[in-house]
Amino acid sequence: MSDDPRKEPAAGELALPPWGSRSVLVVDDEDVTCKYLQRALREQGCEAACCHSGHEALDALRRTRYSLLVADLRLPDMSGMDLLREARQLAPQTSVIVVTGFGSVETAIEAMKLGASDYLIKPLRGEELRLVVDKVFDQRRLLDQIAQLRLELAGRYHFENMISQDPKMRAIFATIARVAATDTTVLITGETGTGKELVARAIHYNSRRRERPFMAINCGAFPETLLESELFGHEQGAFTGAVATKPGIFEVADGGALLLDEIGNIPHPMQVKLLRVLEAGEFKRLGGVETLRCDVRILAASNVDLEAAADAGGFRRDLLYRINVVPILLPPLRDRVGDVPLLVEHFIRRHGPRINPAVRDIALPAMRKLLRYPWPGNVRQLEHAIQRALILADGDTLLPEHLPLGEAEEAAGGQELKFNEQLPLDELRSELVARLERAYLERVLRLHGGSIRKTARHAGLSERGVYDKLKKFGLDRKAFRPVRQGARP
């Protein structure tokens, strides 16, 4: 970099070094001070350019991206405070160190309130300069890492990374894109493993709140008192073991989004307090008297039928109305088997380089095995199956023996499925899914002796969902009860 920032870059030359570089612009009207700082900074591995006035520095900042600005607060054409204000507007990513004479520390502190990272007092000392500059660049490195992580998060949950060719899922993606631009409360429902948290994160990281925190809490993982403390925080001494005041997740997520996962498991008294927060945006810490306010977007998720829970009195209907502004129902993987090949390819590409870089493909018999399986654990189970297969594979292709899928595979794949080749693909897919679903349900019912509760838990369904399936396939659960010895056939 040239010592003269007034020099225009050559045609086609990019005068914007990367943010990770140690490029510094020094502004001081004394030539001796400029040269001293320039030499000292270069000894620290920095590229340093000099200016002698505020307007000269602003011109340089318009042309070149500097990592750090070191500016004297006394300049011939403008005050250092004015330079600082304009520099923050012109180059907000540039860190600033101000230089002031002895006795003007109050001014330096005022400069830090305007955004300066630190200050130096004249006469300058080399060791102090080194420590302050190194501290500022350490801070910049952390901020750059945070910014990079945010970019990676936003990229991971970008709509283009949501994998499906199923019309129902494409419609859901369109809904997610529309609702992300608002602050509307969303209720995401679906079986375990369908990707409810991924949808919540996609909504957040494509919203205007993307720079603010995204927090998630599993409401079924805490007893009532502890859940209240997790959500709203507690004051010191609120209960045994509360040795210090602790902010709750609503405080931490202020300005961002909060996913209340498995919201159907919240105890009834807590539902009342949660409704108050959703309606008024205010709450009190456990054991506290001060009313606190928060601005949090609520995203709720459940794998149970909240309408049925409200009918049974286990979930407040007014709370259901409050969270169910925009409902998103995620279909199980067995209802969109056409997505299995897409997802398999995606998971091999995503996990293969880390787990087993040699694997490039999956054999056709292995893919058929995956297509026959009913996937009670949905997309999450498929992802784990591919990760396990990558570990077991010893060549460049995943084979059927790398995919031990367990008992449910026998239910679906114990015999060769026959089908009508004359049917269109969409109708054929529906027929195969229905037959697989029935075979799987019969197997699980038989395994649990016709118990609806155990079957629902095993299959990741609600009890009402199991009853609906029995009605759909014309099955009688009594037929799956074990026959007692001595009983009449």
Protein Blocks (a to p, Z undefined) as FASTA:
>chain_A
ZZblkbccdehiacbdcfkbccdddddfbfklmmmmmmmmmmnopacdddfbfklmmmmm
mmpccfbdcddfbdfkbcfklmmmmmmmmmmmbccdddddehilmmmmmmmmnopabdcd
ddddfklmmmmmmmmmmmmmmmmmmmmmmmmmmmmmgmklpgcfbfklmmmmmmmmmmmm
pcbdcddeddehilpmmmmmmmmmmcfklmpccddddfklpcfklmmmmmnopaehkagh
iabccddfklmmgoiacddehkllpcfklmmmmmmmmmnopacdehiabdcddddddddd
dfbdfklmmmnopacfklmmmmmmbacddddfklmmmlmmmmmmmmmmmmmmmmmmmbmb
dcfklmmmmmmpgolnlmmlmmmmmmmmmmmpcbfbdcfklmcgbjmlmmmmmpccdddf
kbcfklmmmmmmmmmmmmmmmmmmmmnnopaklmmmmnopafklmmmmmmmnopafklmp
ccdehiaZZ
